[in-house]
């Protein structure tokens, strides 16, 4: 029996004006909700410019607490439209800083949050200068529309997170990214398609857009089904709403045909924990 659901990713070009970023996000969320999307994700660090392109201690002032302006705002927007929102921001909590995605329920309450576990330190992605590794593990968020997980950008290339989420019951994993240099797009596509198929989950990758001082984010958001196949071609590179209609009943069908989870041999995987190289 089909159980169809519309989900959405927002392609956004944030600027240095955080209030304008919030207003633009609200407008695009309204458009997605108007298309009957029930779960909507914003891109990585949706309310700020891409400050990790360089190391500057003054950028720590961009961080916000859970009860700050950004999350308070998106909670109101979620309640207004009766949707689930994933809102990734630069979070400050008790003197520590994280790259955090908040999951907001359709009543405007915070269901929970995921803090990015795998934090890169690369030219133009100087993230360890700002973010501590996530300390909340890999939570699955039970929403009225389905069970969802989150993996943020660099997390995508580490298969362990997706496997844990699948074993804990995630049906859809949202992957907010900040990927520039479009020649890398195929690598993201392959990694996500493989993770979706290996774990029998839907994965929605959504990317920032826009030309900033040092790089240009190219969008090309997409959703992959539990068989690893694209539901639609990747989107373009402009701001807007990317929609996907999924059938949650497909999860059981695919997992019965491709029994990867059933055939796992966890007792043989001890070397993963023992190896430090």
N, C-alpha and C positions, 0 to 999 in steps of 0.2 A: 504494500500500500504506500503510495507516494506521500511524502511529507515535505512539500516544497517550502522554501524560505528564500527571501531576497536579502542579500547582504551587500554591503557597499564599502568602498575605500575612497577617501577624499584625497585628491591631488591638490596640494596647496603650496603657494610660494610665499613663505613668511618673510617679513621685512623686519627692520629695527623697531617698528611701531607695534608693540604687543597688543594694544587695544584694537587696532585695525585688523591684526591677525585673528583676534577672537571674533570680531564682527564678520569677517570673511568666512571663517570656519562655521559660524552659526548659519550664514546664508546657504552654504553648500550642504550642511547637514539638513536644513529645511528642504532643499531640493531632493536629497536622497530619500528623506522620509516621505516626501510627496510621491515618490516612485514606489512606495510601500516597502522600502528597506527597513528591516527590523534590527539589524546589528550593523553599526557604522563605525569604521575606524579612521582616525586621523593619522597623519604621517608622524614619523619620529621627530620629537622636539617641535611640535606643530606650532607653538606660539612664539618662537624666537627665530632669529636668523641662525645660520649654521656657525655658531661661535667656535666649535672645536676645530675649525680650520687652522687655528693658531693658538698659542699658549699665552694667555693674558689673565692674570689673577683678578682683574676687575670684572671679568665675565662671571665670576661667582655671584655677582649681584643679580644675575638673571634668574637664579634659582628661586623656587617658590615652595612653600609648605603645602601640605595636603589641604589646609583650609584657606589657601591663598586665592588670589583673583582668578587664575585660570581654571582650577578645578571647581570652584564655586560657580563660575560661569557655565561650564559644560554640564554641571549637574542640573542647572536650571533649564538648559536647552534639552537635555535628555528627557526631563519630566514634561516639558512643553509638548514634545512630539511623541512621547511614549516609546522611546527606542533605547536600545543598549548602545552606549558609546565607549570606544577605547580611545583614551586621550593620553598620549605620551608627552611628558614634560621633563624639565630639569628640576629634580626634587631635592630639597634640603630637609633633612630630618635629624635633629639632635646633633647638629654640627657636621654631619656627613652628607655627601652629595651622591645622587644616583640618577641614572637614566631610567625613568620609571613610566610605565604605562598603567594608568588608572582605568578600571572597568566600572562604568556607571550604569546602574539599572534603570529601567523605564520609569521608575518612581522617583528618580533623581538621587537615590542613595548610592553610596560607594559599595560595590560588591566586593572589591578587593583590588590588589595591584601586583604587578610583576616588575621586578627590577632586573635590568639587563645583566646577565651573568658574564658573558664573554665581552670584555672591553678592550678594543684594539688601541694600539699606539702606532699610528702610521702618519706619514706626511699628509696633511689636510684632514686627518681624522685623529687628532691628538687627544683622544678621549680619556686616557688614564690621568691626564692632567686635571680632569674635572670629576670623573665618576669613579666611585668605588664599585667593585664587583657586586652584583646583586646578592642579597642575603636571605631571600624569601623562597629559594628553591624554584620549582616549576609548578605553580598552582594551576588548577583547573577551576574555572569560574562557572557556576551553574546559573544560567539565565533563563527567563521564561521561554526563550526561543531556541535554546540548545546549550550544550556545554562547550566552552571555548577556552583556548589557551593563547598565550602570546609569546612570540620570539622576536627580539628586536635586532634587526640588521645583521651584525656580525654573528649573532647566535645561529643564524641559518646554516652556517657551514660546520656546525657541530651537531652530529646526529643524535647525541645522547638526549638532548632536551626534547626533541620531537618524540623520541621513543617513550620517555617518561610521561609526557602529556598523553600519548595514546593509551598507555597502560592505565592511566588514571581516569580515562573516560572522555578525553577531549574529542569532540566531533569536528570542530573547526579551529584552526590555528591562524591567528592574524599576525602578519609579519610586517610591521612598519619599518621602513628603511630610509636611509639617506645616501643613495648611491648616485655618484656622478660618473662621467666618462662612459658613454653608452656602449663602447666596445666590450665592456664587462657584462652586458646584459645576459648573454647566453650562459655565462657561468652561474648567475643567479637562477635562471630558468632551470638549468639542469639540477642544481642542488635542491631546489624546491620541489620539482617534479619527482625526484628520487625519494625525498623525505615523505611526500604525500603517499606515494605508492608503497614504500616500505612499511608505513604505519597505518595505512588505510584511513587517512583523514583528508578533509578539505584544507587547503592552505591558501590564504589570500595575502599576496604580497602587494603592499602599496608604498609608493615612493614619493619623495618630495619632488618638486619641480622648481625651475627658475634659475637664472644666472646670478650668482653671488660674486663677491669680490675675487675669490680664488678658484671656484669651481662652478659647474653648471649641473644641476640635478635634472634628470631626464624623464622622470615619470615611468611610463610603460608598466603600469600596475596590471596585475592579472590574478585570476583564481584558478587553481588546479584541483581536479577531483581526486578521490581516493584511489583511482586507478592510474594516477600520474599524468592524466591527459588534461590539456588546457580546455576550460569551459568556453572561453572566447580568446581571440587574439589579444596580446597585450595592448593596452591603451596607448594614447599619444603622449605628448610632452607638455600639454597645457594644463592649467588649473581646471578642475571640474570633478564630476562624480563618476566613479566607476562602479557599475552594478554587476552582480552575478546572481543568478537564480539556481539554487542548489536543491537537491533532493536528499534529505538525511537518511531515507530508507536505503539509499545506494550504499551506505557504509556497510551494512550487514551483507549485502549482496557481494560486494567486492571482497570483504574479509573472508567470506565463505569460499570464494574462488582462489584467492591468493592468501594462503593461511600462514603468513609470515609470523604473526603474533602467536599463533597456536604452536608453531614449530620452534619457538625460541628455546635455547639451551642455557639459561642463566648460570647454571652451575659450572659451565665451561668458560665463563667470561671473567674469572677472577683476575686475570692478568691486566685487565683494564685498570683496576684499582691498584694493583701492585706496581705497575710501571709508572715512573715519574719522568720519563724522557719523551 
